[in-house]
Amino acid sequence: MVDVLTSEQRRYNMSRIKGGNTKPELLIRRALHAEGFRYRLHQRDLAGRPDIVLPKYHTVIFVHGCFWHGHDCHLVKKVDTRAEFWQSKLSGNVARDRDAMGALQADGWKVAVVWECALRGTTKRPLRTVTRHLTKYITGGKAAVLDIAGTESPGG
């Protein structure tokens, strides 16, 4: 399939995609702050530069966009244009995420991942539910990784 945009238009569109302070990230940050948690943002000295770092609890939170981080959900649309490039790009992102989480765990950090589909779309969960899961994990969760995605079916 031929791209309907010129290379300049495509470049402009891609440059507008945010890497941090996204709407899902801001939702989680506001909810955690309302629960009394204080955190740091995008700490560069930690592997993967986590979106939210809670040093007091030795916990980091990544808020992942489903497309960019290779999640298998309804929000991800298959890319037809330059499919080989995109497959390579997204596979690299997934591998980098896996390596970062492994490095953080090796350093004793608890890692939580909140997927975009948990906060929007037909499978979104109530923000209160996501916050409750995060709060329990931050304050006493024993699992190395908490993964919060959308529900399997709407309303489920």
Buried (B, 14 or more C-beta within 10 A) or exposed (E): EEEEEEEEEEEEEEEEEEEEEBEBBEBBBEBBEEEEBEBEEBBEEBBBBBBBBBEEBEBBBBBBBBBBBBBEBEBBEEBEEEEEEBEEEBEEBEEEBEEBBBBBBEEEBBBBBBBBBBBBBEBBBEBEEBBBBBBEBBEEBEEEBBBBBBBEEEEE
